């Protein structure tokens, strides 16, 4: 169980860093991932506001994973819910791909992470739990 907890403790700050980038850069944070964001689009108040909001809301993953790491047995339902929602985020990206086409390579990598890492962490947790 300690190895999984360590992974969660290491991954949690990554979400916080991503959230901070969106807070500080707005839509320009997406440009770092290869999105074609014109200066006009980046300066659109509603899009900028939405991007910063969703970016900071992404920090909740970091907070939740860190809290779960403090007592994974106690916070098991929250951990599972977070992993399933993260997985569904990858599904949402596939919907976007189906409608608009493939995004930039870094976003494809994020999609793979969301669709692969979540089930791996859930399976790892289940195996540890069943062996305990």
Secondary structure as UniProt FT lines:
FT   HELIX           2..25
FT   TURN            26..27
FT   HELIX           28..31
FT   TURN            32..34
FT   HELIX           39..42
FT   HELIX           45..57
FT   HELIX           59..70
FT   TURN            72..75
FT   HELIX           76..100
FT   HELIX           105..131
//
